[in-house]
Amino acid sequence: MSDIQQQGKFARIITTTLLSVQGLVSAATITSATIAAIVGQDLSGNTNFAGIPGSVSQLGAAFSALVWSFVFERLGRRAGLTFGLSVGAGGAALAAFSVMRGSFPLLLLGLAIMASAKASTDLSRFIAAEVNPPERRGRAVATVVLGGTLGSVVGPLLVDSSSSSARSMGIEVLVGPYAVGALLLVLAAIVAFLYLRPDPAKLAAELAERYPSEKRDKANARSRKVLFRQPLIIAAIAAMILGYAIMVMMMGITSLHMRQHAHSLRAISIVFSVHTLGMFAFSVFTGQLIDRWGRQKVIISGAVMLLASCLLAPISTHFWPIAVALFLLGLGWNFCYVGGSTLLSDQLSSAEKAATQGTNDMFIGLTSAAISAMSGVLLYRIGYGGMGIIGAILSALLLVIMFSLGKSPSSPKLALASD
């Protein structure tokens, strides 16, 4: 087997491992998120604090993203990811303990620590990108994102079963979801430790030898100040941040909008299932488009879908228009997130990845937390239609950014190193 074939084999194993880890962490995270508002109200005794646990989780993931990016660089990808997942498992166990003790501050601390698992796992999409050549990079990133499908399907189901198990053991029922979350994160850490071999950093360094334009030592690495002035890097980060902002703003408030118009919980659940289907289930298809069409065209397509979703959702209060709009919202986010992640990875050398990718994910997390906190106020002040207009304006802004690149290549033309 040639060196290139050997590298390809290892890249497939690493990408599949990261897919598995993403699925387990997604299930744990969604299990926790499903009961966050309920636990927040129960432990604080105040309905006004019901949204605090969710915001703390988002902020914890945002601020820890930059930390874990440097840990990955210092300890290696395998050890860093295993460490992040283990810390997150400890946070989930602390959250379970806080529910048993009835301590709201302890719950918030546990959730902030648990968010480490999500932050480190979200960064793993860049690990998949760095071990795969540019022509397969989009599919690699999309494969890891596909793991979110498992969480969206399994996570809510685990809430009921784990709560029933806790009840049968004579303990507080809401301990169950956090306990299961801790077990899932421990399992994810074991999978990463056993199968993330060889260390992706080593494989990425070997791959960089074949693509000289991706190779730049620390002495010649560009500073973040310089990097964040590069048009393609600006476009990549804008695609992810704006895509997330639009998706969180519209998704987070749609359930309340539907309830205000007398939709049943079943109808609301179906709409969100359709939405998560759009977010994750078509990831492999997205990756193929990115590698065939180019990063720029896929991001533009995603922005158009987000624009259509924001305009369609407020038009009618009937079920099907909202369902179609939320599906487009999820699929548009997927195109922007996977396309932006791939485009960003294209522009960075190995010495530039840690700080830039960590900062990017921190910005995404902070934006999501801010938009989530503001969504209720926006609904009260300007209504669902007004929020749709804001989302459409942000989508149009992303389109302007992408079209301003002109016919710039979506990824660098990387020549193989001569033998």
C-alpha positions as CSV (number, residue, x, y, z in Angstrom):
1,M,0.0,0.0,0.0
2,S,1.4,3.4,-1.0
3,D,1.8,6.3,1.4
4,I,-1.1,8.1,-0.2
5,Q,-3.4,5.1,0.1
6,Q,-2.3,4.6,3.7
7,Q,-3.0,8.3,4.5
8,G,-6.4,7.9,2.8
9,K,-7.2,4.8,5.0
10,F,-6.3,6.6,8.2
11,A,-8.3,9.7,7.1
12,R,-11.4,7.6,6.6
13,I,-11.0,5.9,10.0
14,I,-10.5,9.3,11.8
15,T,-13.5,10.9,10.0
16,T,-15.7,7.9,10.9
17,T,-14.5,8.1,14.5
18,L,-15.3,11.8,14.6
19,L,-18.8,11.1,13.2
20,S,-19.4,8.6,16.0
21,V,-18.2,11.1,18.6
22,Q,-20.3,13.8,17.2
23,G,-23.4,11.6,17.3
24,L,-22.8,10.6,21.0
25,V,-22.1,14.2,22.1
26,S,-25.1,15.5,20.1
27,A,-27.4,13.0,21.8
28,A,-26.0,14.0,25.3
29,T,-26.3,17.7,24.5
30,I,-29.9,17.6,23.1
31,T,-31.0,15.4,26.0
32,S,-29.7,18.1,28.4
33,A,-31.2,20.9,26.3
34,T,-34.6,19.3,26.2
35,I,-35.1,19.7,30.0
36,A,-33.0,22.8,30.5
37,A,-35.9,25.3,30.9
38,I,-37.8,22.9,33.1
39,V,-34.9,22.3,35.5
40,G,-34.1,26.0,35.5
41,Q,-37.6,26.8,36.7
42,D,-37.8,24.0,39.2
43,L,-34.4,24.6,40.9
44,S,-34.6,28.4,40.8
45,G,-38.3,28.6,41.7
46,N,-38.7,31.4,39.2
47,T,-40.1,31.2,35.7
48,N,-38.0,34.2,34.7
49,F,-34.9,32.1,35.2
50,A,-36.0,29.2,33.1
51,G,-33.9,30.3,30.1
52,I,-30.7,30.8,32.2
53,P,-29.4,27.2,32.0
54,G,-29.6,27.2,28.2
55,S,-27.8,30.6,28.0
56,V,-25.1,29.3,30.4
57,S,-24.5,26.3,28.2
58,Q,-24.1,28.4,25.1
59,L,-21.8,30.8,26.8
60,G,-19.7,27.9,28.3
61,A,-19.3,26.4,24.9
62,A,-18.4,29.8,23.4
63,F,-15.7,30.7,25.8
64,S,-14.2,27.2,26.0
65,A,-13.9,26.9,22.2
66,L,-10.8,29.0,22.1
67,V,-9.3,27.2,25.1
68,W,-9.8,23.8,23.5
69,S,-8.3,24.9,20.2
70,F,-5.1,25.6,22.0
71,V,-5.3,22.4,24.0
72,F,-5.6,20.5,20.7
73,E,-2.5,22.3,19.5
74,R,-0.5,21.6,22.7
75,L,-1.6,18.0,23.6
76,G,-2.5,16.7,20.1
77,R,-6.0,16.1,18.6
78,R,-6.6,12.7,20.2
79,A,-5.5,13.6,23.7
80,G,-7.2,17.1,23.5
81,L,-10.5,15.7,22.3
82,T,-10.5,12.9,24.9
83,F,-9.7,15.4,27.6
84,G,-12.5,17.8,26.5
85,L,-15.0,15.0,26.4
86,S,-13.9,13.7,29.9
87,V,-14.3,17.2,31.4
88,G,-17.7,17.5,29.8
89,A,-18.7,14.2,31.3
90,G,-17.7,15.5,34.7
91,G,-19.9,18.5,34.2
92,A,-22.9,16.4,33.3
93,A,-22.3,14.3,36.5
94,L,-22.2,17.5,38.5
95,A,-25.4,18.7,36.9
96,A,-27.1,15.4,37.9
97,F,-25.8,15.8,41.4
98,S,-27.1,19.4,41.5
99,V,-30.6,18.3,40.7
100,M,-30.5,15.7,43.5
101,R,-29.3,18.5,45.9
102,G,-31.7,21.1,44.5
103,S,-28.9,23.6,43.9
104,F,-29.4,26.0,41.0
105,P,-25.9,27.6,41.2
106,L,-24.4,24.1,41.2
107,L,-26.5,23.2,38.1
108,L,-25.2,26.3,36.2
109,L,-21.6,25.4,37.1
110,G,-22.2,21.8,35.9
111,L,-23.7,22.9,32.6
112,A,-20.9,25.4,31.9
113,I,-18.4,22.6,32.4
114,M,-20.5,20.1,30.4
115,A,-20.4,22.6,27.5
116,S,-16.7,21.8,27.1
117,A,-17.7,18.6,25.5
118,K,-19.8,20.4,22.8
119,A,-17.1,23.0,22.2
120,S,-14.3,20.4,21.7
121,T,-16.5,18.3,19.5
122,D,-17.6,21.1,17.3
123,L,-13.9,21.8,16.7
124,S,-13.5,18.2,15.5
125,R,-15.0,19.2,12.1
126,F,-11.7,21.0,11.5
127,I,-9.8,17.9,12.5
128,A,-11.6,16.0,9.7
129,A,-10.8,18.8,7.3
130,E,-7.1,18.8,8.0
131,V,-6.6,15.1,7.5
132,N,-8.4,15.1,4.1
133,P,-7.1,16.6,0.9
134,P,-8.9,19.7,-0.5
135,E,-10.9,17.7,-3.0
136,R,-12.5,15.6,-0.2
137,R,-12.5,18.3,2.5
138,G,-16.2,19.3,2.1
139,R,-17.4,15.7,2.4
140,A,-15.2,15.1,5.4
141,V,-16.6,18.2,7.3
142,A,-20.2,17.2,6.2
143,T,-19.7,13.7,7.5
144,V,-18.8,14.9,11.0
145,V,-21.8,17.3,11.0
146,L,-24.0,14.4,10.0
147,G,-23.5,13.0,13.5
148,G,-25.9,15.6,14.7
149,T,-28.7,13.5,13.2
150,L,-28.3,10.9,15.9
151,G,-28.7,13.5,18.6
152,S,-31.7,15.1,17.1
153,V,-33.5,11.7,16.9
154,V,-32.2,9.9,20.0
155,G,-31.8,12.8,22.4
156,P,-35.4,13.6,23.1
157,L,-36.2,9.9,23.3
158,L,-33.6,9.4,26.0
159,V,-35.3,12.0,28.2
160,D,-38.4,9.9,28.8
161,S,-36.6,6.6,29.2
162,S,-33.9,8.0,31.6
163,S,-36.5,9.9,33.6
164,S,-38.5,6.7,34.0
165,S,-35.4,4.8,35.1
166,A,-34.6,7.5,37.7
167,R,-38.2,7.3,39.0
168,S,-37.9,3.5,39.3
169,M,-34.8,3.9,41.4
170,G,-36.5,6.3,43.7
171,I,-34.6,9.5,42.8
172,E,-35.6,12.8,41.2
173,V,-36.7,12.1,37.7
174,L,-34.7,14.9,36.1
175,V,-31.5,13.4,37.3
176,G,-31.9,10.7,34.7
177,P,-31.2,12.8,31.5
178,Y,-28.0,14.3,33.0
179,A,-26.8,10.9,34.2
180,V,-27.3,9.5,30.7
181,G,-25.6,12.5,29.2
182,A,-22.6,11.8,31.4
183,L,-22.5,8.2,30.3
184,L,-22.7,9.1,26.6
185,L,-19.8,11.6,27.0
186,V,-17.7,9.0,28.8
187,L,-18.4,6.6,25.9
188,A,-17.5,9.3,23.4
189,A,-14.2,9.9,25.2
190,I,-13.4,6.2,25.1
191,V,-14.2,6.1,21.3
192,A,-11.9,9.1,20.7
193,F,-9.1,7.6,22.8
194,L,-9.2,4.2,21.1
195,Y,-9.8,5.0,17.5
196,L,-8.4,8.5,16.8
197,R,-5.2,7.0,15.6
198,P,-2.7,8.0,14.4
199,D,-3.0,11.4,16.0
200,P,-4.7,13.6,13.3
201,A,-2.0,16.3,13.8
202,K,0.6,13.9,12.6
203,L,-1.4,12.9,9.6
204,A,-2.2,16.5,8.8
205,A,1.5,17.3,8.8
206,E,2.2,14.5,6.4
207,L,-0.6,15.7,4.1
208,A,0.8,19.2,4.2
209,E,4.0,17.9,2.6
210,R,1.9,17.1,-0.5
211,Y,0.3,20.6,-0.5
212,P,3.1,23.2,0.0
213,S,0.8,26.1,0.1
214,E,-0.8,24.7,3.2
215,K,2.5,24.3,4.9
216,R,3.7,27.3,7.0
217,D,5.8,27.0,10.1
218,K,5.1,29.0,13.3
219,A,7.8,31.6,12.5
220,N,6.0,32.5,9.2
221,A,2.4,32.1,10.5
222,R,0.2,35.1,9.9
223,S,-1.3,36.8,13.0
224,R,-5.0,36.8,13.6
225,K,-5.1,40.5,12.8
226,V,-3.7,39.8,9.3
227,L,-5.9,36.7,8.8
228,F,-9.1,38.4,9.7
229,R,-8.5,40.9,6.9
230,Q,-8.3,38.2,4.2
231,P,-11.5,38.4,2.0
232,L,-12.0,34.6,1.9
233,I,-11.5,34.2,5.7
234,I,-14.0,37.1,6.3
235,A,-16.5,35.3,4.0
236,A,-16.0,32.0,5.7
237,I,-16.6,33.4,9.2
238,A,-19.5,35.5,8.0
239,A,-21.2,32.4,6.5
240,M,-21.0,30.6,9.8
241,I,-21.8,33.4,12.2
242,L,-24.7,34.9,10.1
243,G,-26.0,31.5,9.3
244,Y,-26.1,30.6,13.0
245,A,-27.6,34.0,13.9
246,I,-30.5,33.7,11.4
247,M,-31.2,30.1,12.3
248,V,-31.2,30.6,16.1
249,M,-33.3,33.7,15.9
250,M,-36.1,32.1,13.8
251,M,-35.9,28.6,15.2
252,G,-35.8,29.6,18.9
253,I,-39.0,31.6,18.8
254,T,-41.1,29.5,16.3
255,S,-42.5,27.2,18.9
256,L,-43.9,30.1,20.9
257,H,-45.2,31.7,17.7
258,M,-47.0,28.5,16.8
259,R,-48.5,28.1,20.3
260,Q,-49.8,31.6,20.1
261,H,-51.7,30.5,17.0
262,A,-53.2,27.4,18.6
263,H,-50.9,24.8,17.1
264,S,-50.7,21.6,19.1
265,L,-47.5,20.3,20.7
266,R,-47.6,17.5,18.2
267,A,-47.6,19.9,15.3
268,I,-44.8,22.0,16.9
269,S,-42.7,18.8,17.4
270,I,-43.2,17.7,13.8
271,V,-42.0,21.2,12.6
272,F,-38.9,20.9,14.7
273,S,-38.2,17.4,13.5
274,V,-38.4,18.6,9.9
275,H,-36.1,21.5,10.9
276,T,-33.5,19.2,12.4
277,L,-33.8,16.9,9.4
278,G,-32.8,19.9,7.2
279,M,-29.9,20.8,9.6
280,F,-28.2,17.4,9.6
281,A,-29.6,14.7,7.4
282,F,-28.4,16.0,4.1
283,S,-24.9,16.7,5.2
284,V,-23.2,14.1,3.0
285,F,-25.1,15.6,0.0
286,T,-23.9,19.1,1.1
287,G,-20.3,17.9,1.2
288,Q,-20.4,16.5,-2.3
289,L,-21.8,19.8,-3.6
290,I,-19.0,21.7,-1.8
291,D,-16.3,19.5,-3.4
292,R,-17.9,19.7,-6.9
293,W,-19.4,23.2,-7.1
294,G,-17.0,25.0,-4.8
295,R,-17.4,26.5,-1.4
296,Q,-18.6,29.9,-2.6
297,K,-21.6,28.6,-4.6
298,V,-22.8,26.4,-1.8
299,I,-22.7,29.2,0.7
300,I,-24.6,31.4,-1.7
301,S,-27.2,28.7,-2.1
302,G,-27.5,28.4,1.6
303,A,-28.0,32.2,2.0
304,V,-30.7,32.1,-0.6
305,M,-32.5,29.3,1.4
306,L,-32.2,31.3,4.6
307,L,-33.6,34.4,2.8
308,A,-36.6,32.4,1.4
309,S,-37.2,30.8,4.9
310,C,-37.3,34.2,6.7
311,L,-39.7,35.6,4.1
312,L,-41.9,32.5,4.0
313,A,-42.3,31.7,7.7
314,P,-44.3,34.8,8.7
315,I,-46.5,34.8,5.6
316,S,-49.0,32.3,7.0
317,T,-49.8,30.8,10.4
318,H,-50.8,27.5,8.9
319,F,-48.8,24.4,9.5
320,W,-47.3,23.6,6.1
321,P,-45.8,27.0,5.2
322,I,-44.1,27.1,8.6
323,A,-42.9,23.5,8.2
324,V,-41.4,24.2,4.8
325,A,-39.8,27.5,6.0
326,L,-38.2,25.7,9.0
327,F,-36.9,22.9,6.7
328,L,-35.3,25.6,4.5
329,L,-33.9,27.3,7.5
330,G,-32.2,24.1,8.6
331,L,-30.9,23.2,5.2
332,G,-29.7,26.8,4.6
333,W,-27.8,26.8,7.9
334,N,-26.2,23.4,6.9
335,F,-25.0,24.8,3.6
336,C,-23.5,27.9,5.3
337,Y,-22.0,26.1,8.2
338,V,-20.4,23.2,6.3
339,G,-19.4,25.4,3.4
340,G,-18.0,28.1,5.7
341,S,-16.1,25.5,7.8
342,T,-14.5,24.0,4.7
343,L,-13.6,27.4,3.2
344,L,-12.0,28.5,6.5
345,S,-10.0,25.4,6.7
346,D,-8.7,25.9,3.1
347,Q,-7.3,29.3,4.0
348,L,-5.2,28.3,7.0
349,S,-1.9,26.6,7.5
350,S,-1.4,24.1,10.3
351,A,0.3,26.8,12.4
352,E,-2.6,29.2,12.0
353,K,-5.5,26.9,12.7
354,A,-5.7,26.8,16.5
355,A,-6.2,30.4,17.2
356,T,-8.3,31.2,14.2
357,Q,-10.7,28.3,14.4
358,G,-11.1,28.7,18.1
359,T,-11.9,32.4,17.8
360,N,-14.4,31.6,15.0
361,D,-16.3,29.1,17.2
362,M,-16.2,31.5,20.1
363,F,-17.8,34.2,18.0
364,I,-20.4,31.7,16.8
365,G,-21.2,30.8,20.4
366,L,-21.4,34.3,21.7
367,T,-23.6,35.3,18.7
368,S,-26.0,32.4,19.4
369,A,-26.2,33.2,23.1
370,A,-27.0,36.9,22.4
371,I,-29.6,36.2,19.7
372,S,-31.2,33.5,21.9
373,A,-31.5,36.0,24.8
374,M,-32.9,38.7,22.6
375,S,-35.4,36.6,20.7
376,G,-38.2,36.9,23.2
377,V,-37.8,40.7,23.4
378,L,-37.8,40.9,19.6
379,L,-41.0,38.9,19.3
380,Y,-42.7,41.2,21.8
381,R,-41.4,44.4,20.2
382,I,-41.6,43.7,16.4
383,G,-43.5,40.4,16.1
384,Y,-42.6,37.3,14.1
385,G,-42.9,39.1,10.8
386,G,-40.4,41.7,12.0
387,M,-38.0,39.0,13.0
388,G,-38.4,37.5,9.5
389,I,-37.5,40.8,8.0
390,I,-34.3,41.0,10.2
391,G,-33.4,37.5,9.1
392,A,-33.9,38.4,5.5
393,I,-31.7,41.4,5.8
394,L,-28.9,39.4,7.4
395,S,-29.3,36.8,4.6
396,A,-29.0,39.5,2.0
397,L,-25.9,40.8,3.8
398,L,-24.3,37.4,3.5
399,L,-25.1,37.3,-0.2
400,V,-23.5,40.7,-0.7
401,I,-20.4,39.5,1.1
402,M,-20.2,36.3,-1.0
403,F,-20.9,38.1,-4.3
404,S,-18.3,40.7,-3.5
405,L,-15.7,38.0,-3.9
406,G,-16.4,38.0,-7.6
407,K,-15.0,35.0,-9.3
408,S,-12.4,34.5,-6.6
409,P,-11.8,30.8,-6.2
410,S,-13.6,29.2,-3.3
411,S,-10.5,27.3,-2.3
412,P,-6.9,27.7,-3.2
413,K,-5.4,26.0,-6.2
414,L,-3.1,23.6,-4.4
415,A,-0.4,21.9,-6.3
416,L,1.0,18.6,-5.3
417,A,4.6,18.8,-4.1
418,S,7.0,17.4,-6.6
419,D,8.4,14.0,-5.7
